[in-house]
Amino acid sequence: MLASLVLIGTGIVPLSAAAVEFYFWAVFSAGLFLAWRFHSSRIFSALITLFLASRAMEFFSAGKLGISGPGRIAFEAVAFLLPLNFLLVSWVRERGLTLVALGPRLCVLLLEAVFVAVICRPDEKSAPWFLRARFVSEHLFRWTKLPQPALVLFVFAFGVLLGRVLLYHKATDIGLLWSLAVASIALQTGGVGRVATAYFGTAALVLVASLVENSYFLAYHDELTGLPGRRAFNEAILQLPECFAIAAVDIDHFKSFNDTYGHDTGDQVLRLVARRLTQVSGGGEAFRVGGEEFTILFRGKHADDVVSQAEQLRREIEISEFRARGIVDRRAVARGPERRQLAHTSKKRKAVQSGSGELSVTISIGIAGTNTGLKDVEQVILAADKALYKAKQNGRNRVETAGTQRTRRPRLKRSIA
């Protein structure tokens, strides 16, 4: 957006009409192709919305925005419908580029196109009242060409999209926010002509950038926990300094959570642990490298330097209050003789549920570093895995360091008066 403001708004670089048209069509063509290739119905819908908005104003205004007539009506209608469509795209979940996911949105766009075509008949002079209503004195809004209803919707849409960005930090929401901002600049310039067309192309380019960024995130991050994934870990170990430590982390009895309470509860446990791992002190960077397996990299640290951080992390997870949403104990559900027999023997399982419905979650940690005589990163990883295995053998819910043995002090049980 900043580049477009500098290059287009200031006129530093002269842009011919042919160059702008080529830019517009190239960006939209590439964007729709990439949205199709990456199965993103949200970006595809947003691109179609921007394209139809720009072409509708160009068609009904014949390239020049007047104070009345079909061109002005199309401008007011597009300014009203554009933020509404972006809100709709932001609220709908991504379901891939299928007919089931894309069909309803294309139907909405079709109905809107028919609505704009009807109100922009050649004999019409002004738009329906709700598109041009005035809530306050028009003198307060001389700085903008947007009608007051459209301006209210733009402000509301910006607020909603900004809230989603702050809450979820998703690349698609960020792209929708900045794309809508550029589209508002295009409308502020009149919506038609060379400059507006260039801005609409930039709004589409912002969406394409968010699509690429989202694809990168999915490739290098775990979608469930938000942590960097195996690919990011493999790249990170290639850039480690000579001195480093690695902590291998595993959730105790994780299979019991899935078997007893279902995979939804297991996913909640993974997110809980991942949240705690991101807060580890000592400069550690956490990765999810397997199902219930995590790894923490400590750059510039020896193994002994990070034991206290690992112990603190273990304690924080141990005392965390975890109440599963919609929890159903599968052991209590009778499903035939085999299921009843499973319920009879499931007392041996270690997934713990307290009387208040809270589940107990613990982790085991194995630590290794270059100070233990290991220089190759693969050797350090293997030593950390062996230390983790030792922690599992010695009773779980503990921290072990490669080459040494650490005994975890048992928790003191509180007496109840």
Buried (B, 14 or more C-beta within 10 A) or exposed (E): BEEBEEBBEEEEEEBEEEEBBEBBEEBBEBBBEBBEEBBBBBBBBBBBBBBBBBBBBBBBBEEEBEEEBBBBBBBBBBBBBBBBBBBBBBEBEBEEBEEEBBEEBBEBBEEBEEEBBEBBEEEBEBBBEEBBEEEEEEEEBEEBBBBBBBBBBBEEBBEBBEEBBEEEEBBBBBBBBBBBBBBBBBBBBBBBBBBBBBBBBBBBBBBBBBBEBBBEBEEBBBEEBBBBBBEBBEEBBEEBEEBBBBBBBBBBBBBBBBBBBBEEBBBBBBBBBBBBBEEBEBEBBBBBBEEBBBBBBBBEBBBBBBBEBBBBBBBEBBEBEBEBEEBEBBBEEEEEEEEEEBBEEBEEBEBBBEEEEBBBBBBBBBBBBBBBEBEEBEBBBBBBBBBBBBBBEBEBBBBBBBBEEBEBEEEEEEEEE
